[in-house]
Amino acid sequence: MSGELLRVVMVAASTCAFAGMAVSAERLDIGKREYEANCVVCHGVKGKGDGPFNEFLKVRTPDLSVLTKNNGGLFPVNRVLEVIDGRTQVKGHGTREMPIWGDVYDAQAVPQFDDYGYNAKLFVWARTLALVDYLSRLQVR
């Protein structure tokens, strides 16, 4: 789903009622929620690499808001996917044998109940793509 289409769906859903309560588009922004839960402490709220945990790091945290600028004007989707899921080694994220976010997402994908069909790989893929979409929206113009 394209980023624009995803935003249209989220805005439309924000006007719907869910279990008697209005659901805001902000609450449905899975990518933003993933970023705030897992990335903001190092990369900062706007992705500038200025998160509060930086003072404890030996490795400089990159500015995620200039990925498009540094890639000739195209957001590097594949590179970002590989860094998040652990296919590409990043010194601050751990070794290739233990890719932090790929492993965390896999562990969280274990179904809580066995009474319905569940695709754990799809769960991981959806969270990862939502985060990539959010990172694309953080890019400086």
FIKOLZA-1660 file (N, C-alpha, C; in steps of 0.1 Angstrom, whole numbers, plus 5000, padded with zeros to 4 digits):
% residues 141
   i   px   py   pz ch aa at
   1 5009 4988 5000  A  M  N
   1 5000 5000 5000  A  M CA
   1 5009 5012 5000  A  M  C
   2 5006 5022 4991  A  S  N
   2 5015 5034 4991  A  S CA
   2 5012 5042 5003  A  S  C
   3 5022 5051 5006  A  G  N
   3 5021 5059 5018  A  G CA
   3 5009 5068 5017  A  G  C
   4 5006 5074 5006  A  E  N
   4 4994 5083 5004  A  E CA
   4 4981 5075 5006  A  E  C
   5 4980 5063 5001  A  L  N
   5 4969 5055 5002  A  L CA
   5 4967 5051 5017  A  L  C
   6 4978 5048 5023  A  L  N
   6 4977 5044 5038  A  L CA
   6 4972 5056 5046  A  L  C
   7 4977 5068 5043  A  R  N
   7 4972 5080 5050  A  R CA
   7 4957 5082 5048  A  R  C
   8 4953 5080 5035  A  V  N
   8 4938 5082 5032  A  V CA
   8 4930 5072 5040  A  V  C
   9 4934 5060 5041  A  V  N
   9 4927 5050 5048  A  V CA
   9 4927 5053 5063  A  V  C
  10 4938 5058 5068  A  M  N
  10 4939 5061 5082  A  M CA
  10 4930 5073 5086  A  M  C
  11 4929 5083 5077  A  V  N
  11 4921 5095 5079  A  V CA
  11 4906 5091 5078  A  V  C
  12 4903 5082 5069  A  A  N
  12 4889 5077 5067  A  A CA
  12 4885 5070 5080  A  A  C
  13 4894 5061 5084  A  A  N
  13 4891 5053 5096  A  A CA
  13 4890 5062 5109  A  A  C
  14 4896 5073 5109  A  S  N
  14 4896 5082 5121  A  S CA
  14 4882 5087 5123  A  S  C
  15 4874 5088 5112  A  T  N
  15 4860 5093 5114  A  T CA
  15 4850 5082 5117  A  T  C
  16 4855 5069 5117  A  C  N
  16 4846 5058 5120  A  C CA
  16 4846 5056 5136  A  C  C
  17 4836 5049 5140  A  A  N
  17 4835 5046 5154  A  A CA
  17 4839 5031 5156  A  A  C
  18 4847 5029 5166  A  F  N
  18 4852 5015 5169  A  F CA
  18 4848 5012 5183  A  F  C
  19 4839 5002 5185  A  A  N
  19 4834 4998 5198  A  A CA
  19 4828 5010 5205  A  A  C
  20 4821 5019 5198  A  G  N
  20 4815 5030 5204  A  G CA
  20 4824 5042 5207  A  G  C
  21 4837 5041 5203  A  M  N
  21 4846 5052 5205  A  M CA
  21 4852 5057 5192  A  M  C
  22 4854 5069 5190  A  A  N
  22 4861 5074 5178  A  A CA
  22 4875 5070 5178  A  A  C
  23 4881 5067 5167  A  V  N
  23 4895 5063 5166  A  V CA
  23 4902 5073 5158  A  V  C
  24 4912 5079 5164  A  S  N
  24 4920 5090 5157  A  S CA
  24 4930 5084 5147  A  S  C
  25 4933 5092 5137  A  A  N
  25 4942 5088 5127  A  A CA
  25 4956 5086 5134  A  A  C
  26 4959 5095 5143  A  E  N
  26 4972 5094 5150  A  E CA
  26 4973 5081 5157  A  E  C
  27 4963 5076 5163  A  R  N
  27 4963 5063 5170  A  R CA
  27 4965 5051 5161  A  R  C
  28 4960 5053 5148  A  L  N
  28 4961 5043 5138  A  L CA
  28 4975 5043 5131  A  L  C
  29 4983 5053 5133  A  D  N
  29 4996 5054 5127  A  D CA
  29 5006 5044 5133  A  D  C
  30 5005 5032 5128  A  I  N
  30 5014 5021 5134  A  I CA
  30 5028 5024 5133  A  I  C
  31 5032 5030 5121  A  G  N
  31 5046 5033 5119  A  G CA
  31 5051 5043 5129  A  G  C
  32 5043 5053 5132  A  K  N
  32 5047 5063 5142  A  K CA
  32 5048 5057 5156  A  K  C
  33 5039 5048 5159  A  R  N
  33 5039 5042 5172  A  R CA
  33 5051 5033 5173  A  R  C
  34 5055 5026 5163  A  E  N
  34 5067 5017 5163  A  E CA
  34 5079 5026 5165  A  E  C
  35 5080 5037 5158  A  Y  N
  35 5091 5046 5159  A  Y CA
  35 5092 5052 5173  A  Y  C
  36 5081 5056 5179  A  E  N
  36 5082 5062 5192  A  E CA
  36 5085 5051 5203  A  E  C
  37 5081 5039 5200  A  A  N
  37 5084 5028 5210  A  A CA
  37 5098 5023 5209  A  A  C
  38 5104 5023 5197  A  N  N
  38 5117 5016 5195  A  N CA
  38 5129 5025 5190  A  N  C
  39 5126 5037 5185  A  C  N
  39 5137 5044 5178  A  C CA
  39 5140 5058 5184  A  C  C
  40 5129 5064 5190  A  V  N
  40 5130 5078 5194  A  V CA
  40 5141 5080 5204  A  V  C
  41 5144 5070 5213  A  V  N
  41 5154 5073 5223  A  V CA
  41 5168 5075 5218  A  V  C
  42 5171 5070 5206  A  C  N
  42 5184 5072 5200  A  C CA
  42 5183 5083 5189  A  C  C
  43 5173 5081 5180  A  H  N
  43 5172 5089 5168  A  H CA
  43 5165 5102 5171  A  H  C
  44 5158 5104 5182  A  G  N
  44 5151 5116 5184  A  G CA
  44 5137 5117 5178  A  G  C
  45 5129 5126 5183  A  V  N
  45 5115 5127 5178  A  V CA
  45 5114 5130 5163  A  V  C
  46 5122 5138 5158  A  K  N
  46 5122 5141 5144  A  K CA
  46 5132 5133 5135  A  K  C
  47 5139 5123 5142  A  G  N
  47 5148 5115 5134  A  G CA
  47 5162 5121 5132  A  G  C
  48 5165 5132 5139  A  K  N
  48 5177 5139 5137  A  K CA
  48 5190 5133 5143  A  K  C
  49 5188 5122 5151  A  G  N
  49 5199 5116 5158  A  G CA
  49 5202 5122 5171  A  G  C
  50 5192 5129 5177  A  D  N
  50 5194 5136 5189  A  D CA
  50 5186 5131 5201  A  D  C
  51 5184 5118 5201  A  G  N
  51 5176 5112 5212  A  G CA
  51 5183 5113 5225  A  G  C
  52 5175 5112 5236  A  P  N
  52 5181 5113 5250  A  P CA
  52 5191 5102 5253  A  P  C
  53 5191 5091 5247  A  F  N
  53 5200 5080 5250  A  F CA
  53 5214 5082 5244  A  F  C
  54 5215 5091 5235  A  N  N
  54 5228 5093 5228  A  N CA
  54 5240 5096 5237  A  N  C
  55 5238 5102 5248  A  E  N
  55 5249 5104 5257  A  E CA
  55 5256 5091 5262  A  E  C
  56 5249 5080 5261  A  F  N
  56 5254 5067 5266  A  F CA
  56 5260 5059 5255  A  F  C
  57 5259 5063 5243  A  L  N
  57 5263 5056 5231  A  L CA
  57 5277 5059 5227  A  L  C
  58 5285 5049 5222  A  K  N
  58 5298 5051 5217  A  K CA
  58 5298 5053 5202  A  K  C
  59 5287 5050 5196  A  V  N
  59 5285 5051 5181  A  V CA
  59 5276 5063 5179  A  V  C
  60 5279 5072 5169  A  R  N
  60 5271 5083 5166  A  R CA
  60 5258 5079 5159  A  R  C
  61 5247 5084 5164  A  T  N
  61 5234 5080 5159  A  T CA
  61 5231 5088 5146  A  T  C
  62 5228 5081 5135  A  P  N
  62 5226 5089 5122  A  P CA
  62 5213 5097 5122  A  P  C
  63 5213 5107 5114  A  D  N
  63 5201 5115 5112  A  D CA
  63 5193 5108 5101  A  D  C
  64 5182 5103 5106  A  L  N
  64 5173 5095 5097  A  L CA
  64 5164 5104 5088  A  L  C
  65 5164 5117 5091  A  S  N
  65 5156 5127 5083  A  S CA
  65 5162 5131 5069  A  S  C
  66 5175 5126 5067  A  V  N
  66 5182 5130 5055  A  V CA
  66 5185 5118 5046  A  V  C
  67 5179 5107 5048  A  L  N
  67 5181 5095 5041  A  L CA
  67 5178 5097 5026  A  L  C
  68 5167 5104 5023  A  T  N
  68 5163 5107 5009  A  T CA
  68 5173 5116 5003  A  T  C
  69 5177 5127 5010  A  K  N
  69 5186 5137 5005  A  K CA
  69 5200 5130 5002  A  K  C
  70 5204 5121 5011  A  N  N
  70 5217 5115 5009  A  N CA
  70 5217 5104 4999  A  N  C
  71 5205 5101 4993  A  N  N
  71 5204 5090 4983  A  N CA
  71 5199 5096 4970  A  N  C
  72 5203 5108 4967  A  G  N
  72 5200 5114 4954  A  G CA
  72 5185 5117 4952  A  G  C
  73 5178 5119 4963  A  G  N
  73 5164 5123 4962  A  G CA
  73 5154 5112 4963  A  G  C
  74 5159 5099 4964  A  L  N
  74 5150 5088 4965  A  L CA
  74 5151 5081 4979  A  L  C
  75 5140 5079 4985  A  F  N
  75 5141 5072 4998  A  F CA
  75 5145 5058 4996  A  F  C
  76 5156 5054 5003  A  P  N
  76 5162 5040 5001  A  P CA
  76 5154 5029 5009  A  P  C
  77 5143 5026 5003  A  V  N
  77 5134 5016 5010  A  V CA
  77 5141 5003 5013  A  V  C
  78 5148 4997 5004  A  N  N
  78 5154 4984 5006  A  N CA
  78 5165 4985 5017  A  N  C
  79 5173 4995 5017  A  R  N
  79 5184 4997 5027  A  R CA
  79 5177 4998 5040  A  R  C
  80 5167 5006 5042  A  V  N
  80 5160 5009 5054  A  V CA
  80 5154 4996 5060  A  V  C
  81 5148 4988 5051  A  L  N
  81 5142 4975 5055  A  L CA
  81 5153 4966 5060  A  L  C
  82 5164 4965 5053  A  E  N
  82 5175 4956 5057  A  E CA
  82 5181 4960 5070  A  E  C
  83 5182 4973 5073  A  V  N
  83 5187 4978 5086  A  V CA
  83 5177 4974 5097  A  V  C
  84 5164 4977 5095  A  I  N
  84 5155 4974 5106  A  I CA
  84 5154 4959 5109  A  I  C
  85 5153 4951 5098  A  D  N
  85 5151 4937 5101  A  D CA
  85 5164 4929 5104  A  D  C
  86 5175 4936 5103  A  G  N
  86 5188 4930 5107  A  G CA
  86 5196 4923 5095  A  G  C
  87 5191 4924 5083  A  R  N
  87 5199 4918 5072  A  R CA
  87 5212 4926 5070  A  R  C
  88 5212 4939 5073  A  T  N
  88 5224 4947 5072  A  T CA
  88 5229 4951 5086  A  T  C
  89 5241 4948 5088  A  Q  N
  89 5247 4950 5102  A  Q CA
  89 5249 4965 5104  A  Q  C
  90 5244 4969 5116  A  V  N
  90 5246 4983 5120  A  V CA
  90 5253 4982 5134  A  V  C
  91 5264 4988 5135  A  K  N
  91 5272 4987 5148  A  K CA
  91 5264 4989 5160  A  K  C
  92 5255 4999 5160  A  G  N
  92 5247 5002 5172  A  G CA
  92 5236 4993 5174  A  G  C
  93 5232 4985 5164  A  H  N
  93 5220 4976 5165  A  H CA
  93 5224 4962 5169  A  H  C
  94 5237 4959 5170  A  G  N
  94 5242 4946 5173  A  G CA
  94 5247 4939 5160  A  G  C
  95 5251 4926 5162  A  T  N
  95 5257 4919 5151  A  T CA
  95 5246 4913 5142  A  T  C
  96 5251 4907 5131  A  R  N
  96 5242 4901 5121  A  R CA
  96 5235 4889 5128  A  R  C
  97 5243 4882 5137  A  E  N
  97 5237 4870 5143  A  E CA
  97 5226 4874 5153  A  E  C
  98 5225 4886 5157  A  M  N
  98 5214 4890 5166  A  M CA
  98 5209 4904 5162  A  M  C
  99 5202 4904 5151  A  P  N
  99 5196 4917 5146  A  P CA
  99 5185 4921 5156  A  P  C
 100 5187 4932 5163  A  I  N
 100 5178 4936 5174  A  I CA
 100 5163 4937 5169  A  I  C
 101 5160 4945 5159  A  W  N
 101 5146 4947 5156  A  W CA
 101 5139 4935 5150  A  W  C
 102 5147 4928 5141  A  G  N
 102 5142 4916 5135  A  G CA
 102 5138 4906 5146  A  G  C
 103 5147 4904 5155  A  D  N
 103 5145 4894 5166  A  D CA
 103 5133 4898 5175  A  D  C
 104 5133 4911 5179  A  V  N
 104 5122 4916 5187  A  V CA
 104 5109 4914 5181  A  V  C
 105 5108 4918 5168  A  Y  N
 105 5095 4916 5161  A  Y CA
 105 5091 4902 5160  A  Y  C
 106 5101 4893 5157  A  D  N
 106 5098 4879 5156  A  D CA
 106 5093 4873 5170  A  D  C
 107 5099 4878 5181  A  A  N
 107 5095 4873 5194  A  A CA
 107 5081 4878 5197  A  A  C
 108 5078 4890 5193  A  Q  N
 108 5064 4896 5196  A  Q CA
 108 5054 4890 5187  A  Q  C
 109 5058 4883 5176  A  A  N
 109 5048 4878 5167  A  A CA
 109 5042 4865 5171  A  A  C
 110 5047 4859 5182  A  V  N
 110 5042 4846 5186  A  V CA
 110 5027 4848 5190  A  V  C
 111 5019 4840 5185  A  P  N
 111 5004 4842 5187  A  P CA
 111 5001 4839 5202  A  P  C
 112 4992 4847 5207  A  Q  N
 112 4988 4846 5221  A  Q CA
 112 4977 4836 5223  A  Q  C
 113 4970 4832 5213  A  F  N
 113 4959 4822 5213  A  F CA
 113 4961 4813 5202  A  F  C
 114 4957 4800 5203  A  D  N
 114 4958 4790 5193  A  D CA
 114 4945 4787 5186  A  D  C
 115 4934 4795 5189  A  D  N
 115 4921 4791 5184  A  D CA
 115 4917 4799 5171  A  D  C
 116 4927 4805 5164  A  Y  N
 116 4924 4811 5152  A  Y CA
 116 4937 4811 5143  A  Y  C
 117 4935 4812 5130  A  G  N
 117 4947 4813 5121  A  G CA
 117 4955 4825 5123  A  G  C
 118 4968 4824 5123  A  Y  N
 118 4977 4835 5125  A  Y CA
 118 4990 4834 5117  A  Y  C
 119 4994 4845 5111  A  N  N
 119 5006 4844 5103  A  N CA
 119 5016 4854 5109  A  N  C
 120 5026 4848 5117  A  A  N
 120 5035 4856 5124  A  A CA
 120 5044 4864 5115  A  A  C
 121 5048 4858 5103  A  K  N
 121 5057 4865 5094  A  K CA
 121 5050 4878 5088  A  K  C
 122 5037 4877 5086  A  L  N
 122 5029 4888 5081  A  L CA
 122 5029 4899 5092  A  L  C
 123 5027 4895 5104  A  F  N
 123 5028 4905 5115  A  F CA
 123 5041 4913 5115  A  F  C
 124 5052 4905 5114  A  V  N
 124 5065 4912 5114  A  V CA
 124 5067 4921 5102  A  V  C
 125 5063 4916 5091  A  W  N
 125 5064 4924 5078  A  W CA
 125 5055 4937 5079  A  W  C
 126 5043 4936 5084  A  A  N
 126 5035 4948 5085  A  A CA
 126 5041 4958 5094  A  A  C
 127 5046 4954 5106  A  R  N
 127 5052 4963 5115  A  R CA
 127 5064 4970 5109  A  R  C
 128 5072 4962 5102  A  T  N
 128 5084 4967 5096  A  T CA
 128 5081 4977 5085  A  T  C
 129 5071 4974 5076  A  L  N
 129 5067 4983 5065  A  L CA
 129 5061 4996 5071  A  L  C
 130 5053 4995 5081  A  A  N
 130 5047 5007 5087  A  A CA
 130 5058 5016 5093  A  A  C
 131 5069 5010 5098  A  L  N
 131 5080 5018 5103  A  L CA
 131 5087 5025 5092  A  L  C
 132 5090 5017 5081  A  V  N
 132 5096 5023 5069  A  V CA
 132 5088 5034 5063  A  V  C
 133 5075 5033 5063  A  D  N
 133 5066 5043 5058  A  D CA
 133 5067 5056 5067  A  D  C
 134 5068 5054 5080  A  Y  N
 134 5069 5066 5089  A  Y CA
 134 5082 5073 5086  A  Y  C
 135 5093 5065 5085  A  L  N
 135 5106 5071 5083  A  L CA
 135 5106 5079 5070  A  L  C
 136 5099 5074 5060  A  S  N
 136 5099 5081 5047  A  S CA
 136 5092 5095 5049  A  S  C
 137 5082 5095 5058  A  R  N
 137 5075 5108 5061  A  R CA
 137 5083 5117 5070  A  R  C
 138 5094 5113 5076  A  L  N
 138 5102 5121 5084  A  L CA
 138 5113 5129 5076  A  L  C
 139 5114 5126 5063  A  Q  N
 139 5124 5132 5054  A  Q CA
 139 5122 5147 5053  A  Q  C
 140 5134 5154 5053  A  V  N
 140 5134 5168 5051  A  V CA
 140 5131 5170 5036  A  V  C
 141 5124 5180 5033  A  R  N
 141 5120 5184 5019  A  R CA
 141 5129 5195 5014  A  R  C
% end
